Amino acid sequence: MRVGGTICFDDLRTYSSGVDNGEPLWFAGIWMQRPDGKPGCAILTEPARGVAKAIHPRMPLILDQQSLEPWLDPDLADREAIRHRVHHLLHDQLTHWPVSTRVNKPVEDDPALIEAQR
């Protein structure tokens, strides 16, 4: 799943995170057809690393660019093979900054929502 960044919270603040160069983040996700015929999906998470660790105990599994093709390969199904070919983005490539709490309201929708706040 391609995203521009993440939003996370601690007890006092709301944060956005991403990479300094503005490139999109790629979350590892899984999907399958549910018994009712509708699609179901989930974003995989892992223990928080780097700057995310100070905010929340878990974070999305963010793939590095070289892992996109193997992650999407339907023939790559062996757990150990996946672990050798698919890697998360290094924690030192992520940064975070406090943002407006307006980002928590679905009716709000403008670019200023993720601008850094003091």
Secondary structure, 3 states (H helix, E strand, C coil): CEECCEEEECCCCEEEEEECCCCCEEECEEEEECCCCCEEEEECEEECCHHHHHCCCEEECEECHHHHHHHHCCCCCCHHHHHHHCCECCHHHEEEEEECHHHHCCCCCCHHHHCCCC
